[in-house]
Amino acid sequence: MCWPSRTIRTLAEQDNPHKALARWLDLLKPGGYVILTVPDEDLYGKGVWPSRFNRAHKFSFTMHKTGERLPRSMNVLDLIVSMSHVAECERVTLVRENFDDRRRDVDQTANGLTECAIEIVLRKRDVPTARDA
């Protein structure tokens, strides 16, 4: 089985994450997987915009918020629903390994021992294109 490259924070650096994801899905054969890991705006970003730890981020991501969100915040559940005609969601989870809520002043992921992100696994449906997503 051939697995695509795992994109770490790449979606956060796109001008239009919806179009980027639609294009990635368009490149896959039916049954292929897109595995995304995006930074959680409250864990990684500490609820601050723009990101203090990665100035290349053009968007922040949240699992789902009904209240106030950051200016360039993207709800991943909305993103998944918008792609549902071309991809099935196999997994969406908040990854929170070795994260310490008290250490709000540092990028805890810099040492490679901490993860604080949202992981999304999408499987392409048997459809011809995702470009219209």
PLY file of the C-alpha trace (Angstrom):
ply
format ascii 1.0
element vertex 133
property float x
property float y
property float z
element edge 132
property int vertex1
property int vertex2
end_header
0.00 0.00 0.00
1.33 3.44 -0.90
0.60 6.16 1.65
0.65 9.85 0.73
2.98 12.20 2.54
1.69 13.44 5.86
1.17 17.18 5.69
2.13 18.82 8.94
0.81 22.35 9.26
0.91 22.78 5.47
-2.83 23.45 5.23
-2.40 26.33 7.70
0.00 27.98 5.25
-2.38 27.91 2.26
-4.18 31.03 1.02
-7.37 28.99 0.66
-7.45 25.75 2.68
-10.73 24.63 1.05
-9.26 24.87 -2.46
-5.98 23.27 -1.39
-7.73 20.28 0.18
-10.04 19.93 -2.83
-6.97 19.84 -5.08
-5.22 17.25 -2.92
-8.34 15.08 -3.04
-8.53 15.55 -6.81
-5.04 14.07 -7.13
-6.06 10.86 -5.35
-7.55 7.76 -6.89
-10.83 6.60 -5.37
-10.06 4.85 -2.08
-6.93 6.96 -1.51
-6.32 8.76 1.78
-5.47 12.31 2.78
-4.04 12.46 6.29
-3.87 15.98 7.69
-2.49 17.34 10.89
-3.33 20.98 11.53
-2.39 23.10 14.54
-5.17 23.57 17.10
-5.60 27.30 17.68
-6.10 26.99 21.42
-3.40 24.42 22.18
-0.65 25.23 19.68
-1.71 28.82 19.02
-2.60 29.59 22.64
-5.69 31.45 21.37
-3.55 34.22 19.83
-3.61 35.48 16.23
-1.36 35.71 14.37
0.56 32.68 15.58
3.50 33.59 17.82
5.26 30.35 16.91
4.85 30.16 13.14
4.41 33.38 11.15
3.80 31.36 7.97
0.35 30.30 9.24
-2.40 32.03 7.30
-5.19 30.20 9.15
-5.79 28.74 12.56
-7.94 25.66 13.15
-10.44 24.55 15.73
-12.39 21.35 16.12
-15.61 23.26 16.70
-16.40 26.49 18.48
-19.79 28.07 18.90
-18.37 31.13 20.63
-15.76 33.67 19.65
-13.11 32.47 17.23
-9.86 33.96 16.03
-9.93 36.25 12.94
-8.58 33.59 10.52
-10.09 30.58 12.28
-11.33 27.57 10.35
-13.66 25.00 11.88
-12.38 21.59 10.71
-15.82 20.00 11.02
-17.16 22.55 8.51
-14.18 21.80 6.25
-14.87 18.07 6.43
-18.57 18.57 5.66
-17.70 20.76 2.67
-15.65 17.87 1.22
-18.17 15.13 2.09
-19.33 14.72 -1.51
-15.80 13.66 -2.52
-14.37 12.16 0.69
-15.52 10.15 3.68
-14.19 11.20 7.06
-12.56 8.17 8.64
-11.11 10.01 11.63
-11.00 13.41 13.24
-9.38 13.75 16.63
-7.71 16.23 18.90
-4.16 15.03 19.53
-2.91 16.20 22.91
0.22 14.28 23.88
2.42 15.56 26.72
0.80 19.01 26.47
1.00 21.18 29.61
-1.74 23.83 29.85
0.40 25.85 32.28
3.19 26.45 29.73
1.41 29.03 27.57
4.52 31.06 26.72
6.44 28.44 24.71
6.01 26.33 21.60
5.78 22.95 23.30
6.00 21.14 19.96
9.48 22.53 19.22
11.24 19.76 21.15
9.40 17.00 19.30
8.03 15.48 22.51
4.66 17.23 22.50
1.77 17.14 20.07
-1.20 19.47 20.10
-3.01 19.31 16.81
-6.14 18.17 15.04
-5.72 15.03 12.95
-8.05 14.38 10.02
-8.18 11.26 7.85
-10.25 11.46 4.66
-10.82 8.66 2.15
-11.69 9.68 -1.39
-15.04 8.49 -2.70
-15.47 7.05 -6.17
-16.12 10.42 -7.81
-14.28 12.07 -10.70
-13.18 15.39 -9.14
-13.12 17.58 -6.04
-12.48 20.89 -7.83
-16.00 22.18 -7.31
-15.79 21.76 -3.52
0 1
1 2
2 3
3 4
4 5
5 6
6 7
7 8
8 9
9 10
10 11
11 12
12 13
13 14
14 15
15 16
16 17
17 18
18 19
19 20
20 21
21 22
22 23
23 24
24 25
25 26
26 27
27 28
28 29
29 30
30 31
31 32
32 33
33 34
34 35
35 36
36 37
37 38
38 39
39 40
40 41
41 42
42 43
43 44
44 45
45 46
46 47
47 48
48 49
49 50
50 51
51 52
52 53
53 54
54 55
55 56
56 57
57 58
58 59
59 60
60 61
61 62
62 63
63 64
64 65
65 66
66 67
67 68
68 69
69 70
70 71
71 72
72 73
73 74
74 75
75 76
76 77
77 78
78 79
79 80
80 81
81 82
82 83
83 84
84 85
85 86
86 87
87 88
88 89
89 90
90 91
91 92
92 93
93 94
94 95
95 96
96 97
97 98
98 99
99 100
100 101
101 102
102 103
103 104
104 105
105 106
106 107
107 108
108 109
109 110
110 111
111 112
112 113
113 114
114 115
115 116
116 117
117 118
118 119
119 120
120 121
121 122
122 123
123 124
124 125
125 126
126 127
127 128
128 129
129 130
130 131
131 132
